[in-house]
Amino acid sequence: MSILSFSKTIEVLPSVAVPQPLNSQPDVPVTLKIIQTGFRTLGPLFPKPAARLAFRFFSTPRVRARHKTSDALLESARIFEFLYGRRLLKGYEWGRGDKTVLLVHGWESRGTALRSFVPALLARGYRVVAFDGPAHGNSGGKRTNLPHFAGAVRAAIRQVGPVHAIVTHSFGGASTVYALSHLEPEIALDKLVLIAVPNHMQRVLENAGKTLGLPKSVSNEFLHLVENRFQAPLSEASVSNWANRLRVRAGLIVHDRYDPVVPFATAEQIFSTWNNASLLVAEGLGHYHLMKNPGLIERVADFIHAPLE
């Protein structure tokens, strides 16, 4: 079935080599072991301060993505800057088409990480814009979180003008859906692409708490703290709940069946509830190589360019 019909359809990309599951768990960094020990020993004594500290860790990217070498696409980008609150964010622009496609990157990534989509979109006549989110890439700030990053998405849309389509990856997809459903619900798009996007925010937070080694008392305070930031019960904080509030004419969910970071079941959950979305299934590309696969890139570009019924 074709994804270009914009009905509830599923397409599977031609399979590539499927990675074998690993039998051993990755080594825990020494720094993380120290953090886990601190939370386990002192957290039960001071649960609220420990929860605030956990939120600080959760909101702080461990690394800033850098380019070790340049390439023709990086060199051809027109650089611009715009303000988001008191932070100066870095933007990148290619092409001068009448319609704009915005690229939104994931956690600990940067806007130019999605530049593999640029040639296919330029070939179809689009202007393509990306930006480094707060605390990411060359943008300002040290910490961010989903509602805050969503505010940056809204600021980027306001900066670059009317947007025809948005292509997102992972955390950037969840932030974009939150921005369009909560912060700027009057914005209308023709197309939205969600690549390897997590669904239930509570599950993401619970996994973060396990990684940090939070005891139950601290974990409960941590979840309550984040719930206050969402200003809604965490049980309702999910892309699948938010998607049908969007003013988006057609959506495309892209996910790898063997994604080790965000399980494929999350894509199925979003697809089952988003009325005007289709699902494109990859096999063997994992969480990050999705954005580098030529066949997938062409299908996403075709989806964006195809006329709506």
C-alpha positions in Angstrom: 0.0 0.0 0.0 1.2 3.5 -0.8 1.9 6.1 1.9 0.9 8.7 -0.6 -2.8 8.0 -0.2 -2.7 9.7 3.2 -5.2 7.2 4.6 -4.4 4.8 7.5 -1.8 2.8 5.6 1.4 0.9 6.5 4.4 0.5 4.3 7.6 -1.5 5.1 10.9 -0.4 3.6 13.0 -3.1 1.9 14.8 -4.9 4.6 18.5 -4.2 5.3 20.7 -6.4 7.6 19.0 -6.8 10.9 21.4 -6.3 13.9 21.6 -9.2 16.3 20.6 -8.4 19.8 23.4 -7.9 22.3 23.8 -10.4 25.1 25.6 -8.1 27.5 24.6 -4.8 29.0 26.8 -1.7 28.3 29.2 -0.7 31.0 27.9 2.0 33.3 30.2 5.1 33.3 32.0 5.8 36.6 30.4 9.2 36.9 26.9 7.7 36.6 27.8 5.1 39.3 28.8 7.9 41.6 25.5 9.7 40.9 23.5 6.6 41.5 25.2 5.9 44.8 24.5 9.5 45.9 20.8 9.3 45.2 20.5 5.8 46.8 22.2 6.9 50.0 21.1 10.5 50.5 17.9 10.6 48.5 15.7 8.9 51.1 16.8 11.5 53.6 16.2 14.5 51.4 13.7 13.4 48.8 12.6 16.9 47.5 16.0 18.4 47.1 17.2 15.1 45.5 14.2 15.3 43.1 15.2 18.8 42.1 18.7 17.7 41.5 17.5 14.7 39.5 15.4 17.1 37.3 18.5 19.2 36.8 20.5 16.2 35.6 17.5 15.1 33.4 17.4 18.6 31.8 21.1 18.8 31.1 22.4 17.3 27.9 25.6 15.4 28.6 27.3 16.4 25.3 26.9 19.0 22.6 27.0 17.5 19.1 29.9 18.8 17.1 30.9 18.3 13.5 34.4 16.9 13.3 34.7 17.7 9.6 32.7 20.0 7.3 31.0 19.1 4.0 29.3 20.8 1.1 25.9 20.9 2.7 27.3 22.5 5.9 29.3 25.0 3.9 26.3 26.0 1.7 23.9 26.7 4.7 23.0 30.3 5.3 23.4 31.0 9.0 21.0 33.1 11.0 20.3 33.7 14.7 17.1 34.4 16.6 16.1 34.9 20.2 14.2 32.5 22.4 13.7 34.3 25.7 17.2 35.4 26.6 18.9 32.6 24.6 20.3 33.1 21.2 19.6 30.1 19.0 21.5 29.2 15.8 19.6 28.5 12.6 20.5 27.1 9.2 18.8 27.7 5.8 19.0 26.1 2.3 17.1 27.0 -0.8 14.7 29.7 -1.6 11.5 27.9 -2.4 8.0 29.3 -1.7 7.2 26.6 0.8 9.3 25.9 3.9 10.2 22.6 5.5 11.5 22.8 9.1 13.8 20.1 10.5 13.7 19.5 14.3 16.5 17.4 15.8 16.5 15.1 18.9 18.2 15.1 22.3 22.0 15.7 22.3 21.9 16.3 18.6 21.8 19.4 16.4 19.9 20.9 13.6 22.4 20.0 10.9 22.3 16.3 11.9 19.1 16.2 9.7 20.8 17.8 6.7 20.6 14.4 4.8 17.0 15.4 4.0 18.1 18.7 2.4 19.1 17.6 -1.1 15.9 15.6 -1.7 13.8 18.5 -0.5 15.7 21.1 -2.5 15.2 18.9 -5.6 11.5 19.3 -5.0 11.7 23.0 -4.8 11.5 23.7 -1.0 13.2 26.0 1.3 14.7 24.0 4.2 15.4 25.4 7.6 16.9 23.8 10.7 18.0 25.1 14.1 20.0 24.1 17.2 17.7 23.7 20.1 18.5 25.4 23.4 21.5 23.8 25.2 22.3 22.0 21.9 24.8 22.6 19.1 25.8 26.2 18.8 22.8 27.6 20.6 22.8 29.2 24.0 21.7 27.7 27.3 22.8 24.8 29.5 19.5 23.0 30.3 16.2 22.3 28.6 13.3 20.0 28.8 10.3 19.0 26.6 8.0 22.0 27.2 11.0 24.4 27.0 12.3 22.8 23.8 8.8 23.0 22.4 8.9 26.7 23.1 12.0 26.9 20.9 10.1 25.0 18.1 7.4 27.6 18.3 9.9 30.4 18.2 11.6 28.9 15.2 8.2 28.6 13.3 7.5 32.3 14.1 11.0 33.3 12.9 11.0 31.5 9.5 7.4 32.2 8.6 4.6 29.9 7.4 5.8 26.3 7.5 4.5 23.7 5.0 5.9 20.6 6.7 8.1 19.6 9.7 10.4 16.6 9.8 11.4 15.6 13.3 13.5 13.0 15.1 13.0 11.4 18.5 12.8 14.0 21.3 12.4 16.7 18.7 9.2 15.0 17.5 7.6 14.9 20.9 8.5 18.5 21.5 7.0 19.5 18.2 3.8 17.8 18.9 3.6 19.4 22.3 4.3 22.8 20.7 1.6 22.4 18.1 -1.0 21.0 20.5 -0.4 23.1 23.6 1.7 26.2 22.9 0.5 27.3 19.4 -2.6 25.3 18.6 -3.6 27.7 15.8 -0.6 26.8 13.7 -1.7 24.6 10.7 0.6 22.4 8.7 0.1 20.3 5.6 2.6 17.5 6.7 4.3 16.3 9.9 6.9 13.5 10.0 7.7 11.8 13.3 10.8 9.7 13.1 11.6 7.4 16.0 9.5 9.4 18.4 8.8 8.4 22.0 5.2 8.3 23.1 4.4 8.1 26.8 6.3 10.8 28.8 5.8 9.0 32.1 7.6 6.0 30.8 10.5 8.2 29.6 10.7 9.8 33.0 10.5 6.5 34.9 13.4 5.1 32.7 15.4 8.2 33.5 14.8 7.7 37.2 16.0 4.1 36.9 19.1 5.2 35.1 19.8 7.8 37.9 19.2 5.2 40.6 16.4 7.1 42.2 14.8 5.4 45.3 11.0 5.4 45.2 10.5 8.4 47.5 12.7 10.5 45.2 11.2 9.1 42.1 7.7 10.1 43.2 8.9 13.6 44.0 10.7 13.7 40.6 7.5 12.7 38.7 5.4 15.2 40.6 7.9 18.0 39.8 7.7 17.2 36.1 4.0 16.9 36.2 3.8 20.4 37.5 5.9 21.5 34.5 3.4 19.9 32.1 0.5 21.3 34.1 -1.4 18.0 33.4 -1.4 14.5 34.8 1.6 12.5 33.4 -0.8 9.7 32.5 -2.2 12.0 29.8 1.2 13.3 28.6 1.7 11.3 25.4 2.1 12.0 21.7 -0.8 9.6 21.0 -3.0 11.8 23.2 -1.8 15.0 21.7 -1.7 14.1 18.0 -5.4 14.5 17.1 -5.4 18.0 18.6 -3.0 19.0 15.8 -4.0 21.1 12.8 -2.0 18.8 10.5 -3.6 17.5 7.3 -1.4 14.4 7.0 1.2 12.7 9.3 3.8 10.1 8.7 5.2 8.0 11.5 8.6 6.4 10.7 10.1 3.8 13.0 12.5 0.9 12.9 11.1 -2.4 14.1 14.4 -3.1 16.0 14.9 0.4 17.4 16.9 -0.2 20.7 16.3 3.3 22.0 12.6 3.9 21.4 10.7 0.6 21.1 8.6 0.0 17.9 5.5 -0.4 20.1 5.5 3.4 20.6 5.0 3.9 16.9 2.1 1.4 16.8 0.5 3.3 19.7 0.7 6.6 18.0 -0.5 5.2 14.7 -3.5 3.5 16.3 -4.8 6.8 17.6 -3.7 9.4 15.1 -6.5 9.5 12.6 -4.7 11.0 9.5 -1.3 9.4 9.8 0.4 6.6 7.9 3.2 4.3 9.2 6.5 3.6 7.4 8.3 0.7 9.0 12.1 0.2 8.6 14.0 -3.0 9.6 17.6 -2.9 10.7 18.3 0.9 10.7 18.0 1.3 14.4 17.3 4.7 16.0 19.8 7.0 14.2 20.6 5.5 10.8 17.0 6.1 9.8 18.0 9.7 8.9 20.9 8.5 6.6 19.0 5.8 4.5 18.6 7.1 0.9 15.4 5.1 0.4 13.8 6.4 3.5 14.8 9.9 2.7 13.2 9.7 -0.7 10.0 8.3 0.8 9.8 11.2 3.3 10.4 13.7 0.6 7.8 12.1 -1.6 5.3 12.3 1.3 6.0 16.0 1.9 5.7 16.8 -1.8 2.7 14.7 -2.8 -0.6 16.7 -3.3 -3.3 16.2 -0.7 -6.6 14.9 -1.7 
